Amino acid sequence: MSERDTLQRRTWAIGDYRFVGARFVLAAELLCEAARLRAQESHLDVATGTGNVALAAARRAARVTAVDLVPELLAHARRRAEAEALEIDFIEGNAEALPVPDGSYDLVTSTFGVMFARDQERAAAELLRVVRPGGRIALACWTPSGYMGRMLALNAAYVTPPPGTRPESRWGTIEGLRELFGPEAGIEAVPRELWWRFAGPEEHVRAWCETYGPTVVALEALDAAGRESLVADLTELVHGLNTDGETLLMPLEYLEIVIRP
Ligand SMILES: C[S@@+](CC[C@H](N)C(=O)[O-])C[C@H]1O[C@@H](n2cnc3c(N)ncnc32)[C@H](O)[C@@H]1O
């Protein structure tokens, strides 16, 4: 495995993605509806993490395969599937070189997953390669203007990514999707929000800094002053987006996308 992939794997194995992923379940359920998933369809979920879309599709009687780079997350996903008696084929693999044949899936999905692949063009080309002719690709991707897009940009401002790295939230824009999937692709994109609730902004930031891999890795790379400054900026961002006076009630804006290549 390349050094780049080892680093990527560590980013998502560190922290506790179970905590974060459990709060994205609604987006996975809605994506299956947006994609009009039918029973018996062959479905591939890319960068499945703890299996949110794979589980949602298996609940709808699809034939599901799910891929992720991180074995620890796949182990959690398998436990979740077992708890619901759902049959899902979980396999370890890279979104930039999917270990599946060409043109083999009616539906290929990814919620907040493939957008983190380092080589965005290669990852998009892989989604196009594995979907069958007439099939669709359905994605949920953070927008640049929402909390997650701004939080990721904040990370990048503190810990400079390798030269040539494009922001992950490029996948959450129509222009970015046109560049990645080509001008001919039929793209339907609807802005949506997940609402996050925590006891308060500080509670959210504390939990975030312990559980969300990219933030944990950024904090690790900084000295004490840098860490303090990043946490302060994050707290200010969260306060600015909070819509409630007492607790935290904050929108996470994303784009729900269905592509017909
Ligand atoms: C924010 S999580 C999303 C997980 C899940 N789709 C969800 O909605 O909860 C990002 C996921 O992308 C995976 N990932 C990142 N880069 C990847 C790559 N190149 N190939 C496969 N998986 C990757 C991570 O391991 C992680 O599970």
PDBQT file of the ligand as one rigid body, heavy atoms in Angstrom, charges set to zero:
ROOT
HETATM    1  C1  LIG A 301     -16.986  10.535   6.205  1.00  0.00    +0.000 C 
HETATM    2  S1  LIG A 301     -16.722   8.823   6.001  1.00  0.00    +0.000 S 
HETATM    3  C2  LIG A 301     -18.268   8.351   5.200  1.00  0.00    +0.000 C 
HETATM    4  C3  LIG A 301     -18.659   6.921   5.480  1.00  0.00    +0.000 C 
HETATM    5  C4  LIG A 301     -20.075   6.519   5.090  1.00  0.00    +0.000 C 
HETATM    6  N1  LIG A 301     -20.267   6.550   3.650  1.00  0.00    +0.000 N 
HETATM    7  C5  LIG A 301     -21.108   7.354   5.800  1.00  0.00    +0.000 C 
HETATM    8  O1  LIG A 301     -21.942   7.991   5.146  1.00  0.00    +0.000 OA
HETATM    9  O2  LIG A 301     -21.109   7.336   7.037  1.00  0.00    +0.000 OA
HETATM   10  C6  LIG A 301     -15.518   8.717   4.738  1.00  0.00    +0.000 C 
HETATM   11  C7  LIG A 301     -15.208   7.281   4.376  1.00  0.00    +0.000 C 
HETATM   12  O3  LIG A 301     -14.432   7.267   3.184  1.00  0.00    +0.000 OA
HETATM   13  C8  LIG A 301     -13.514   6.195   3.280  1.00  0.00    +0.000 C 
HETATM   14  N2  LIG A 301     -12.466   6.453   2.306  1.00  0.00    +0.000 N 
HETATM   15  C9  LIG A 301     -11.675   7.557   2.220  1.00  0.00    +0.000 A 
HETATM   16  N3  LIG A 301     -10.853   7.449   1.163  1.00  0.00    +0.000 NA
HETATM   17  C10 LIG A 301     -11.135   6.245   0.567  1.00  0.00    +0.000 A 
HETATM   18  C11 LIG A 301     -10.623   5.578  -0.568  1.00  0.00    +0.000 A 
HETATM   19  N4  LIG A 301      -9.656   6.097  -1.324  1.00  0.00    +0.000 N 
HETATM   20  N5  LIG A 301     -11.154   4.370  -0.877  1.00  0.00    +0.000 NA
HETATM   21  C12 LIG A 301     -12.134   3.815  -0.133  1.00  0.00    +0.000 A 
HETATM   22  N6  LIG A 301     -12.647   4.416   0.957  1.00  0.00    +0.000 NA
HETATM   23  C13 LIG A 301     -12.166   5.614   1.303  1.00  0.00    +0.000 A 
HETATM   24  C14 LIG A 301     -13.084   6.247   4.722  1.00  0.00    +0.000 C 
HETATM   25  O4  LIG A 301     -12.467   5.060   5.137  1.00  0.00    +0.000 OA
HETATM   26  C15 LIG A 301     -14.413   6.525   5.416  1.00  0.00    +0.000 C 
HETATM   27  O5  LIG A 301     -15.075   5.334   5.728  1.00  0.00    +0.000 OA
ENDROOT
TORSDOF 0
